[in-house]
Amino acid sequence: MKNHLVTLSLNGVEREAACESRTTLLDFIRHDLGLTGTHAGCEHGVCGACTVEFDGEVVRSCLMFACQANGASVNTVEGIAKSGEMSDLQSAFKKYHALQCGFCTAGFLMSAKDLLNKNPNPTELEVREGLSGNLCRCTGYVGIVEAVLEIASARAYKNGREHA
């Protein structure tokens, strides 16, 4: 029995669906709204595969109920690319082979996006600390860190040139 009507902005588009009280935000996004980029990993908030942006903050969607998102703005990995083109961050992940099986990639992208929004020029240590809430069993993190550092540097260069 679906007894909650949830309306939210999902990647900038108003969406609405009914769900049960016990439905997690993760399941709501994947099963009720059809965006499958956000992954269910540990379902305990440990692995970071389900990371989304909720009203401007990254959260574990497996730890929230969908009804908590009523009226909220939620962004998922599908919202990072614009007009079908990969973002600079996605392109850097591809360039540095910062993914292998791809299961953790969406969570890492969302966390990296948040990190760069909050700290546009992080050190390697700050990147490692900023992404430490996401787990990957394939890559060893080197490519992920290199991708984030390259984008930080490229954006700083671009912004510096624009203001020169």
Short mmCIF file of the C-alpha atoms (twelve columns), coordinates in Angstrom:
data_MODEL
# 
_entry.id   MODEL 
# 
loop_
_atom_site.group_PDB 
_atom_site.id 
_atom_site.type_symbol 
_atom_site.label_atom_id 
_atom_site.label_alt_id 
_atom_site.label_comp_id 
_atom_site.label_asym_id 
_atom_site.label_seq_id 
_atom_site.Cartn_x 
_atom_site.Cartn_y 
_atom_site.Cartn_z 
_atom_site.pdbx_PDB_model_num 
ATOM 1   C CA . MET A 1   0.000  0.000  0.000   1 
ATOM 2   C CA . LYS A 2   1.539  3.290  -1.123  1 
ATOM 3   C CA . ASN A 3   0.468  5.951  1.312   1 
ATOM 4   C CA . HIS A 4   2.871  8.872  0.808   1 
ATOM 5   C CA . LEU A 5   2.885  11.184 -2.180  1 
ATOM 6   C CA . VAL A 6   6.399  12.568 -2.546  1 
ATOM 7   C CA . THR A 7   7.122  15.573 -4.733  1 
ATOM 8   C CA . LEU A 8   10.710 16.641 -5.244  1 
ATOM 9   C CA . SER A 9   13.027 18.317 -7.678  1 
ATOM 10  C CA . LEU A 10  15.184 15.557 -9.178  1 
ATOM 11  C CA . ASN A 11  18.106 16.859 -11.213 1 
ATOM 12  C CA . GLY A 12  16.151 20.074 -11.732 1 
ATOM 13  C CA . VAL A 13  12.922 18.397 -12.853 1 
ATOM 14  C CA . GLU A 14  9.880  18.244 -10.613 1 
ATOM 15  C CA . ARG A 15  8.917  14.611 -10.048 1 
ATOM 16  C CA . GLU A 16  6.153  13.014 -8.019  1 
ATOM 17  C CA . ALA A 17  5.335  9.453  -7.034  1 
ATOM 18  C CA . ALA A 18  3.634  7.540  -4.269  1 
ATOM 19  C CA . CYS A 19  5.566  5.266  -1.948  1 
ATOM 20  C CA . GLU A 20  5.295  3.333  1.277   1 
ATOM 21  C CA . SER A 21  6.531  4.831  4.552   1 
ATOM 22  C CA . ARG A 22  9.446  2.411  4.679   1 
ATOM 23  C CA . THR A 23  10.739 3.189  1.163   1 
ATOM 24  C CA . THR A 24  14.278 4.526  1.222   1 
ATOM 25  C CA . LEU A 25  15.235 7.505  -0.899  1 
ATOM 26  C CA . LEU A 26  17.572 5.146  -2.766  1 
ATOM 27  C CA . ASP A 27  14.769 2.753  -3.705  1 
ATOM 28  C CA . PHE A 28  12.442 5.645  -4.529  1 
ATOM 29  C CA . ILE A 29  14.969 7.146  -6.948  1 
ATOM 30  C CA . ARG A 30  15.810 3.804  -8.563  1 
ATOM 31  C CA . HIS A 31  12.490 1.963  -8.601  1 
ATOM 32  C CA . ASP A 32  9.790  4.607  -8.451  1 
ATOM 33  C CA . LEU A 33  11.465 7.360  -10.485 1 
ATOM 34  C CA . GLY A 34  13.568 5.130  -12.766 1 
ATOM 35  C CA . LEU A 35  17.044 6.653  -12.335 1 
ATOM 36  C CA . THR A 36  19.373 3.717  -11.786 1 
ATOM 37  C CA . GLY A 37  22.756 5.476  -11.649 1 
ATOM 38  C CA . THR A 38  22.633 5.640  -7.855  1 
ATOM 39  C CA . HIS A 39  23.592 2.187  -6.585  1 
ATOM 40  C CA . ALA A 40  22.601 0.102  -3.587  1 
ATOM 41  C CA . GLY A 41  25.766 -1.238 -2.015  1 
ATOM 42  C CA . CYS A 42  25.967 -2.018 1.657   1 
ATOM 43  C CA . GLU A 43  22.617 -0.380 2.535   1 
ATOM 44  C CA . HIS A 44  24.167 0.670  5.863   1 
ATOM 45  C CA . GLY A 45  25.636 4.024  4.780   1 
ATOM 46  C CA . VAL A 46  29.202 2.753  4.776   1 
ATOM 47  C CA . CYS A 47  30.187 2.268  1.124   1 
ATOM 48  C CA . GLY A 48  28.971 5.516  -0.466  1 
ATOM 49  C CA . ALA A 49  27.576 3.924  -3.635  1 
ATOM 50  C CA . CYS A 50  24.184 5.534  -2.930  1 
ATOM 51  C CA . THR A 51  25.517 9.080  -2.478  1 
ATOM 52  C CA . VAL A 52  23.239 11.841 -3.763  1 
ATOM 53  C CA . GLU A 53  23.008 15.576 -3.195  1 
ATOM 54  C CA . PHE A 54  20.057 16.497 -0.976  1 
ATOM 55  C CA . ASP A 55  19.292 20.210 -0.646  1 
ATOM 56  C CA . GLY A 56  22.936 21.014 -1.378  1 
ATOM 57  C CA . GLU A 57  24.550 18.425 0.903   1 
ATOM 58  C CA . VAL A 58  25.773 14.938 0.021   1 
ATOM 59  C CA . VAL A 59  23.893 12.196 1.845   1 
ATOM 60  C CA . ARG A 60  23.571 8.437  1.783   1 
ATOM 61  C CA . SER A 61  20.230 7.819  0.123   1 
ATOM 62  C CA . CYS A 62  20.027 4.339  1.655   1 
ATOM 63  C CA . LEU A 63  19.771 5.936  5.112   1 
ATOM 64  C CA . MET A 64  16.890 8.291  4.316   1 
ATOM 65  C CA . PHE A 65  13.238 7.645  3.770   1 
ATOM 66  C CA . ALA A 66  11.735 8.914  0.538   1 
ATOM 67  C CA . CYS A 67  9.055  10.819 2.446   1 
ATOM 68  C CA . GLN A 68  11.853 12.905 4.027   1 
ATOM 69  C CA . ALA A 69  12.616 14.222 0.539   1 
ATOM 70  C CA . ASN A 70  9.167  15.698 0.008   1 
ATOM 71  C CA . GLY A 71  9.732  19.259 -1.208  1 
ATOM 72  C CA . ALA A 72  13.511 18.783 -1.421  1 
ATOM 73  C CA . SER A 73  15.975 19.211 -4.251  1 
ATOM 74  C CA . VAL A 74  17.835 15.976 -5.030  1 
ATOM 75  C CA . ASN A 75  20.620 15.597 -7.564  1 
ATOM 76  C CA . THR A 76  21.968 12.262 -8.735  1 
ATOM 77  C CA . VAL A 77  24.831 11.214 -10.969 1 
ATOM 78  C CA . GLU A 78  22.496 11.470 -13.967 1 
ATOM 79  C CA . GLY A 79  22.341 15.216 -13.331 1 
ATOM 80  C CA . ILE A 80  26.096 15.764 -13.632 1 
ATOM 81  C CA . ALA A 81  26.194 15.514 -17.428 1 
ATOM 82  C CA . LYS A 82  24.603 18.419 -19.263 1 
ATOM 83  C CA . SER A 83  22.886 18.088 -22.636 1 
ATOM 84  C CA . GLY A 84  24.178 14.529 -23.003 1 
ATOM 85  C CA . GLU A 85  27.818 15.612 -22.720 1 
ATOM 86  C CA . MET A 86  30.031 14.302 -19.941 1 
ATOM 87  C CA . SER A 87  31.100 16.874 -17.398 1 
ATOM 88  C CA . ASP A 88  34.776 17.699 -16.969 1 
ATOM 89  C CA . LEU A 89  34.809 15.538 -13.847 1 
ATOM 90  C CA . GLN A 90  33.317 12.551 -15.671 1 
ATOM 91  C CA . SER A 91  35.807 13.001 -18.507 1 
ATOM 92  C CA . ALA A 92  38.687 13.068 -16.028 1 
ATOM 93  C CA . PHE A 93  37.427 9.859  -14.402 1 
ATOM 94  C CA . LYS A 94  37.441 8.270  -17.858 1 
ATOM 95  C CA . LYS A 95  40.899 9.647  -18.704 1 
ATOM 96  C CA . TYR A 96  42.470 8.361  -15.477 1 
ATOM 97  C CA . HIS A 97  40.625 5.029  -15.514 1 
ATOM 98  C CA . ALA A 98  39.088 6.047  -12.189 1 
ATOM 99  C CA . LEU A 99  36.574 3.281  -12.546 1 
ATOM 100 C CA . GLN A 100 36.733 -0.370 -13.276 1 
ATOM 101 C CA . CYS A 101 33.559 -2.250 -12.523 1 
ATOM 102 C CA . GLY A 102 31.788 1.127  -12.191 1 
ATOM 103 C CA . PHE A 103 29.694 0.184  -9.197  1 
ATOM 104 C CA . CYS A 104 31.142 2.869  -6.906  1 
ATOM 105 C CA . THR A 105 31.626 5.492  -9.608  1 
ATOM 106 C CA . ALA A 106 28.337 7.364  -9.153  1 
ATOM 107 C CA . GLY A 107 28.982 7.836  -5.450  1 
ATOM 108 C CA . PHE A 108 32.553 8.963  -6.053  1 
ATOM 109 C CA . LEU A 109 31.433 11.453 -8.702  1 
ATOM 110 C CA . MET A 110 28.814 12.939 -6.380  1 
ATOM 111 C CA . SER A 111 31.290 13.169 -3.501  1 
ATOM 112 C CA . ALA A 112 34.017 14.628 -5.741  1 
ATOM 113 C CA . LYS A 113 31.589 17.205 -7.136  1 
ATOM 114 C CA . ASP A 114 30.666 18.217 -3.591  1 
ATOM 115 C CA . LEU A 115 34.316 18.337 -2.523  1 
ATOM 116 C CA . LEU A 116 35.264 20.602 -5.430  1 
ATOM 117 C CA . ASN A 117 32.280 22.868 -4.778  1 
ATOM 118 C CA . LYS A 118 33.350 23.304 -1.164  1 
ATOM 119 C CA . ASN A 119 37.109 23.318 -1.769  1 
ATOM 120 C CA . PRO A 120 37.993 24.244 -5.362  1 
ATOM 121 C CA . ASN A 121 41.731 23.775 -4.821  1 
ATOM 122 C CA . PRO A 122 42.218 20.729 -2.579  1 
ATOM 123 C CA . THR A 123 45.527 19.102 -1.812  1 
ATOM 124 C CA . GLU A 124 45.995 15.407 -2.432  1 
ATOM 125 C CA . LEU A 125 45.434 14.738 1.263   1 
ATOM 126 C CA . GLU A 126 42.233 16.797 1.228   1 
ATOM 127 C CA . VAL A 127 40.962 14.836 -1.783  1 
ATOM 128 C CA . ARG A 128 41.735 11.533 -0.077  1 
ATOM 129 C CA . GLU A 129 40.030 12.698 3.123   1 
ATOM 130 C CA . GLY A 130 37.098 14.189 1.211   1 
ATOM 131 C CA . LEU A 131 36.464 10.928 -0.611  1 
ATOM 132 C CA . SER A 132 37.215 8.634  2.330   1 
ATOM 133 C CA . GLY A 133 33.516 7.946  2.858   1 
ATOM 134 C CA . ASN A 134 33.368 6.100  -0.469  1 
ATOM 135 C CA . LEU A 135 34.723 2.611  -0.940  1 
ATOM 136 C CA . CYS A 136 36.111 1.043  -4.094  1 
ATOM 137 C CA . ARG A 137 37.242 -2.547 -4.330  1 
ATOM 138 C CA . CYS A 138 38.780 -2.294 -7.799  1 
ATOM 139 C CA . THR A 139 40.851 0.821  -8.427  1 
ATOM 140 C CA . GLY A 140 43.097 1.477  -5.464  1 
ATOM 141 C CA . TYR A 141 41.912 5.128  -5.553  1 
ATOM 142 C CA . VAL A 142 44.965 6.508  -7.396  1 
ATOM 143 C CA . GLY A 143 43.106 7.295  -10.631 1 
ATOM 144 C CA . ILE A 144 40.180 8.765  -8.715  1 
ATOM 145 C CA . VAL A 145 42.455 11.122 -6.774  1 
ATOM 146 C CA . GLU A 146 44.387 12.085 -9.913  1 
ATOM 147 C CA . ALA A 147 41.143 12.857 -11.762 1 
ATOM 148 C CA . VAL A 148 39.876 15.124 -8.998  1 
ATOM 149 C CA . LEU A 149 43.223 16.922 -8.691  1 
ATOM 150 C CA . GLU A 150 43.391 17.489 -12.458 1 
ATOM 151 C CA . ILE A 151 39.931 19.009 -12.538 1 
ATOM 152 C CA . ALA A 152 40.707 21.255 -9.576  1 
ATOM 153 C CA . SER A 153 43.837 22.455 -11.365 1 
ATOM 154 C CA . ALA A 154 42.091 22.898 -14.728 1 
ATOM 155 C CA . ARG A 155 39.228 24.848 -13.171 1 
ATOM 156 C CA . ALA A 156 41.652 27.069 -11.245 1 
ATOM 157 C CA . TYR A 157 43.589 27.758 -14.444 1 
ATOM 158 C CA . LYS A 158 40.400 28.483 -16.387 1 
ATOM 159 C CA . ASN A 159 39.048 30.770 -13.666 1 
ATOM 160 C CA . GLY A 160 42.397 32.533 -13.360 1 
ATOM 161 C CA . ARG A 161 42.542 33.181 -17.098 1 
ATOM 162 C CA . GLU A 162 38.943 34.409 -17.194 1 
ATOM 163 C CA . HIS A 163 39.722 36.983 -14.511 1 
ATOM 164 C CA . ALA A 164 43.067 38.052 -15.983 1 
# 
